[in-house]
């Protein structure tokens, strides 16, 4: 209920909750350094130099405040109005939930020259809070160590890169906070400190792109009870990269702060363009899509009582925040454009050019628009459609090449499975504007088949298939085609990913036959285990590099039969990290891609020779 799941995502959430408590101290101005260590035994150690959790007696319970905070839900400093003006975490339940889900927890509090300690076993205190030693008066803060409960979680294997990205993000969002992260299992360490805050964050996101103006726009201003902080910078690319945060929580689904920001940006740039002659009286206003082309922005709000939609906090719901953000951005951005006319000219000219390209894209899009979800006469000829007309029961296989497409068409269940073979590699949309993108035949066919349209006319309710499966060969070309398709969906149809509609097929790598016994194997490890378990058998091993090497029956049995197949669902847990990855892999800058290839070259498993 509180951490979302008992898989890897929930495991990492335990770390976030303890670290978020320390970050709350930093936001309140009492902490400027946090140490996080993943120890060799899998336990996690978090130390801050904040005020230290209170250890005095709690009036209602008669127990130490530390014990109450660690064992009672909704008992943290975030309740009662006296703890923090703003805070992240799980609404004051973070520490107690981590305690309940751990085999053991140890908390040391350094306060007023004394070190206090309490330990717990699966949430139950071993004894009362006790002083265990002395320290200097200027040494203060809290140290929490815990070992997640292996009987609850499916895995205790923390991912270094996932945690690293989270702590980097936290340091960007909390100016002046230093975070040191160590992983004893890998003998790796990284420290973060960004005096520029979210200005540095925007520069980081644009580091592989060509900025339109050298210095990011930045504003930090109080509005009502909220603090609104925005940094933005345009680049010469076409993709928008706007990320929103509320009390340092990444609101991946946006919310009222994003709504206010978009409205302010569109209005302010249109007003400036009108007043300064970039738009004539007969010209239409620039659309939101126009003014956000090539935009990189961070919108961060801090507020006393955040209201999130859903326990996972994907979307901010406070209605008043939209107006607060809109007011701050309207005033400050208008002043910035007026005071920096050369920068304003470059930004507005880019937006106007995007508007003209959008009109060209609109005309191109009309060529691929379907007239209705039940009409079939306008569907592309290469699509082998299914007979099912209920989108919730229909699925579309996007297949590489005519050969694999032929096997898939023959092997599928025609009642609910449609097959769309793509010829060659689609356009890299990371480097193309929408109008050029829609001139690509394969993309046009794909958009027509899906039925949702694209861009500002996208409508998820018109999706013709609620399960979209990418099925490519298990070789370098297949991986490249899959990456091109993923880039297209992430940049232009991200709602389909958020809605859980996109999947990747997992065809077998090998067909292993010994006598009349046949096994389809999906990894090298399983192949080796099968050989070692049956050393006296003679195996005939076939490596499937291409889907076209399978006949229709084999493709159905292994990859398309809902009763036997394995599908990998595509999700976006961290939009910022995904944005950086696609930009690095598919963007215009070559050096970052070269460094990535050199760094990971030894990890390649299936390389064509």
N, C-alpha and C positions, 0 to 999 in steps of 0.2 A: 504493500500500500504506500509506504513512504519513500522507498528507494526505486520503485518501478519494476524490479525483477531480481532474480537470484543468479543471473548470469554475469558476464564480465561487466556489463553496464552498471548493474547494481553494486558490484564489488568496488568499482572505481568511485561510485557515489559516496561510499563510506569515507574515502579520503577527502573528497570535496567538502563534506559536511564539517569535518574537524578543521580543515584549512579555512573554510568560510567563517567559522567562529573567530579565528585569528584575524581574518580580513575585516570583520566587523569592528574589531578593536582598532585596526589601521584607519578605517573610514572615520571612526570617531576621534582620531587624532592621538591615540595612546600607544600605537605600535608602528614600528618602521622596518621590522625584519622578521621573516618567518623562515625556519629551517624545516625541510621535509626530507625524510630518508625512508626508502624501502630497504629493509634489512635482509640479510642473507636468508633468515628463517621465514621470510614472508610477512613479518610484522611491519607495522608502519609507525614512524616516530615523527611527531609534529611539535615544534617548539616555537613560541613567539616571545616577544618582549613587551607584551601588553601589561595591563594592570593586574592580571591574575584573576582567576575565577574566585568569587567570594567564598570564604571558608567559615564565616561566622554563623551563628545559629539562626535557622529559618524560623520565623515567628509562629507560623501555623503548624509546622510539623515537629519542631523541637530538634530537628536534625541539622547537620551542616548544610549550608546552601550548596556546596559542591556536590554532596550526595543527592540532594533533591534535583539539581540540574542534570545529573548523570543517570537518574533512575526514574524520574517522573516526566511524563509528556507535558509539553506546554508550560514548563517551569523556568525557562531560560530568561536572560536579561531582556529579551525582546518583548516580554509581556509586562503589563502594568504601567507602561509608559515611561519608566525611569531608566531603562537600560541603554538603548540605542535609538538615535533619531531615525536612522535607516539601518537595515540589515538584510543580508541574504539568507542562505540556509533554508531549512525546512520548517519555517514558521515556529522556531523555538523548540523543535523536537529532535534536532540533529544529533546532539551528543547522546541523548538517552536511546535513540534508535541504534546508533553505532554500538553503544554498550550492549544492547540486547542482542545484536547480531554478531557479537565477537566471542571467541572462546575466553579471552581475558582482556582486560583493559587496566592500564596503570596511569593515573593522573598525578603529576607533581605540580604544585602551585608555589611559586616564589613570591612572597608578599611580606612587606614590612620586616625584611631581614631574616625571615623564617621560611623554611621549605616544608610544605605540608604534602602528605601523600594519602591516596586511597586506592585500593585495588579491587577488582571485580572479576567474578567468574560468571560468564553468560548473563551479565546484567545484575548479578546479586553481589553486594559489597562483602568483602572478606572480613571487614571490621570497620570501625569508625575512622574518620579523618584524623590523622595524627601528625604532629610535627616530627620530622626525621632529621633535622639539622638546621644549621644557620647559613646565611649567605649575606652578601653586602647589601646595604639599603638601596643601592641603585640597581641591583639585580632583581628584576621582577618579570612576571609573565607566567605562562602555563605550558607544560609539556605533557602531551598525551601520546601514549603508546598503546597500540591494540593489534590483536591478531584475529582476523575475520574467522568466523565459525565454518569449518569445512563441512559440517553436517547440514549447513543451510545453503551455502553457495556452491554452484556447479564447478567453479574454478577459483583458485587463489592466486592466479598468475596475472599480476599487474602489468599493463602495457606501458613501457617507458615513454613512447612517443605520445600516447594519449594524455598522460599526466603532464608531460613537458609542455604540450600545447595549452593545456588548461592553466598552468602556472604562468606561462608567458602572457596569456590573455589577461589573467588577473593582475599581473604587474603593470600591464599597459593601462588597465582601467583604474588603477589605484596609484596615482602619481606619488612618487616618493617612497613607495614600498619596495623593499628588496626581498626577493625570494630565492633561496638556495635549495636546489633539488638534487639529491644524491640517490643512486641506485646501487647498493652494494652487490647485488646479484650480477650486474653487468660491469661493475667498476666504472660507472659513468657519473658525471656531475655537470650541472649547469646552473648558472646564477642569472637572475633577471633584475634589472632596475632601470626604469625609464623615467627620467626627469621630465620628458615632454608629454608623458601620459598618452592620451589618445591621438595627439598629433604624431607622436612616434609610431603609433599603431597604423595610422593611415600611410605614413611613409613606408612602413614595413610591407604593407599589402601592395603598394605601388612600386616596390623596389625593382621589379622586372618589367615595368611598363614605362612608357614615355609620358611624363606629366605635361599637361597643357599649361599649367602655371607652377612656378617653382615651390612656393610656400603654401601649405594647406590653409584653408579658412578654418578658424577656430573660435568658438564662443563657449563661455561657461558663465551661467547666470542663474540666480534664484528666481523662481516664479511660483508664487504662493508658498506652499510647504515643500516644493520640489526643487532640486538642483538639476538644471538642464545643461548638458555638455555635448557639443557637436563639433566634429572635425570632418572636413571633406576636401577632396582634391580630384579634379578631372584628369583623365589620361586619354591618350590618343586611340585607345581601343574602343570596343563597342559594348562590352558586357558591363552590366551594373553590378556593383559589389557593395551593398549597404547592409550593415550588421547592427543590430539593436541590443541594448542591454538595460536591464532594470535592477538596480541594487547589485550590480556586477553579475547578474544572472543572464546568460545568453538566451534571449527570447527568440528562438529560431523561427517561430511563426509570427513574429512581429507584434502588432497590437496598437494601442492608441498612440503611443509615442511615435511609431512609424507612420501612422496615418497623419498626425500633425506635421511631421517633418516633410512628407511628400507634398502635402497641401501647401506648405509655406514655400518650399523650393519652387514649385510650379508657378505659384502666384508671383513671387518676387522676381524671378527671371523674366516672366511675361511683362510685368510692370516696367522693368528696366528696358527690355527690348522695345516696348511701345514708346516710352519717353525719349529714347535715344535713336529712334529711326531704324532699328533693325527689322521691325515689322511694320508694314504699311497698313493703312486703314482697312484695306480689302483682304489682308492676310488673316487666316485663322490663328487663334492662339496656339502656342506650343503646347503639346500634350505632356502629360507626366512622363510618358515613355521617352519623348524627345529630350527633356531636361535631365534625364537620368542616364542617358547613353554615355558610357565611359566614366561613370561616377564611382568613386570609392568613398564611402562615408561610414563613420561610426557615430551612432546616436546612443548616448548613455544618460539615463535619468536615475536619480536617487530620490526616493520618496518614503514617507513614514509608514504608510499602510498599503503596500502593493497588493493588488488583487490579480491573481493569475488564473487563467482558464486551464483547469486540470492540475493535478498534483505535480506533474512534471514541469509545470511553469513554462510552457512553450509560448504563451501569448499574454501580454499585459492587457488588463481589462479596465483600469481606472479611467473613467470617462473624462475627468478634468485634465488629464495629462495631455490629451490631444491639443486642447487650446493653449496650454502652457508652452508646449514645444513649438507650436505654430507661432505664437506671439514672439518668443525669443528669437527664432530663426528669421521670421519676417523682418524684425527690426535690425538685427545685427547683420544679416546678409545684405539687406538693402544698403546699409551704411558701408559695408565692405566693398560692394560693387561700385558705389559712388566714389569712394576714396581711392579705388584702384582701377581706373578706367581701362588701362591696357589689359589687365587680367580679365576684367568684365567683358571686353571685346572678344577675347579668345574664347571665353566660356560661351557667350551668347552666339557667336558665329558657329561654334560646334553644334549647339542646340538647334539653330536654324537649319544647318546642313542636315542634321538628323531628321528634321521635320520633312525636308524635301525627299530624303531617302525613304521615309515612312510612307509618303504618298506613293512612291514607286513600289514599295513593298505591298501597299494596299491593293494596287492593281494586279500585282503578281499573285497576291493571296486569293483574289477573286477567282483566279483560274483553278484553285485547288479547294474551293469551298464546296462542301456538300449541301444539298438542298434539304436534306432531312435524314435522320438516322436510319430510317427504314427503306430509303431509296437505294437501289443498287446499281442503277444505270450509270451513275457518275463515278463509280469506283474504278480504280486503275485495273487494266486488263491482266496484269501479272499477279494480282491478288486472288488467291483461291479462298473465297469467303466461306463461312460456315452457314448452316441453315438456321441456327439459333438466333433469334432477334432480341432476346433479353440480354443486355450487355453484362449483367452480373453473372451470367452463366457462360459467356463467350470469352475466348482467349485468342490472342494473335501471336504467332511465332514469326519473328523477324529473322530471316535465315540468310546466311552468306552464300551467294552464288546460285546459279540455276541447277547445278548438279545436286547439291544438298536440298535445294528447294523441291526438286523432283521427288527425292526420297521422302521428304517431309509431307508433301502433298499426297503421296500414295499411302504413307503409313499412318497419317492422322485419323482422328475420329471426326468425320465431316460434320457431325451434328453440332459440335461446339468449338472446334479448332480451325482457325483460319491460318493461312500461311502466306507470308509476303517475302519472296526472294529479292534480295538487293544485288544489283550487278556492280561489282567493284566497290571502291571505298567512297563513302559520302564525303561531302565537303567538310573541312575542319571549320566549324562554326565559331570557334574561338577567335578566328582571324577575319570573320566576314560579317558585314552588316546584313540586316534582315532581307533587304531587297535582293542582294546578291545571293543570299542563302536560298531564297525561293526560286532562283533561276536554276538551281541544281535539280536535275530530274529525279534522283533518288529521294531527296528530301521532300520534294513536291508530292511524290507518290506516297511517302510515309505519312505526311500530314493529311492527305486525302483519306487514306485508309483509317487513320485514327478518328477523324471526324470532329476534332476539338477546335480546329483552326489554330492560330498561333499569334503571339504578340498581344496587343491590346484587345483583340477579338477572341482570345482564348476562352473557351467555355467547357469546363470539365464535365458538365452534365451531358454533353453530346458525345462523350467517349463511347465508341462502339464496342470496345472490349475491356473488361475490367481486370484482365490479366494480360500483360504484355511481356513476352519472353524473348530475350535476345539469345540466339543460338548460332554461335560461330565456331570455326575450327579451332582445335587445340594446338595452334602453332602461332608463330610471330604475326603473320598477316591477320589471323583470326583475332588475336589480342588487340591489334591495331584497329581493326574494324569495330570491335566491341568498345574500345576507348572513344572512338569517334562518335559512336551512337550514344554512349553515356554522356559525352560532352554536350551533344545536342539536347538530350533530355534534361540535363542539369541546368543548362543556360536558358532553355526556352519552354520546357514543360515540367518545371520542378514540382508543380502541384501534383503531378501524377506520381512522382517519387514519394512525396509527403503522404499521399493517400495510399501508399503501399501497392501501387499497380504494376511496378516494374520489377522484372525478375531476370536472372541469368540462368540459362540451362546448364546442366552439368553432365555432358555426355561422357561415356567411359573413355579412358585412355587406352585400355588394352582389352583384347578378347583372348582369353587363355583357354586352350582346349587340350584335354588329355583323355584319349579314348572317346567315349560318348559324353564325358563330363565337360561342360562349358561354364566359364566364369567371366563376367564382365567386371573389370577392375578400374577403379577411378583414381588410383594414386600409385606412385612407385613403391611406397611403403607396403601397401596391401599386396602388390605383386610379389615383392620380395618375401613377405611373410608366408604367402601361399606356396612359394617354391621351397622355402625352408621347412615348412610343415609337411611337405610331401617330397622329400629328396629323391625318392626312387622313381618318381614319375617322369615321363618325358612330356614336356609341355610344348605345344605349338602356340607361340605368342605373336599376336598381330597388334601392332601399334596403330591406333586410329589417329592420324594427323588431320584428316579431313572428314567432315560429316558425310560427304559423298561416297566415302569408302564403305559406309554401312548400307545395307539394303533396307527397304521400307520396314520390313518386319523387325529388324534389329534396332532401327531408330525408334520405333514405337515401344518396343520392350524396355529399352534402356533410358530413353530421354523424353518420351512424350506421353507415356501411359501414366495417368494421375495416380494409379495404385502403386507404381513402382519407381517413378522418377524422383530425382532430387532437384529442387529449384533453389537458387540463392536469391533471396529478396534484397533488392537494392534499397538502402536507407541512407539518410544523411544525418548522422549524429552530431556532427560539428560542421556547420556551413562554412565557417571561416577557413577551417583546414581543407575542406573540399574545394573551396574557391582557390586557395593557394595551389593545391595540387593540380587542378585543371589548367590554371594559368601557367604553371611551371612545365607541364607535360605538353600542352597544346598551344601555348602562347607564342608570340613573335620572338622573344628573347631566347637566343641559343645557349649562352654560357650556363644558365641555371640547369637546363636540361642536360648539358654535357656533364656538369658536376654530378647530377643525379645518376646518370648512367655509369660514370666512373665509380661512384660510391657503392652502387648496388650490383655491379657487374658480376661479382662472385656468387650472388644469390640466385642467378638465373638457373632455372631447372630444365626448361624445354626450349632449346635454341636450335633453330634450323641451321643445318650445315650445307 
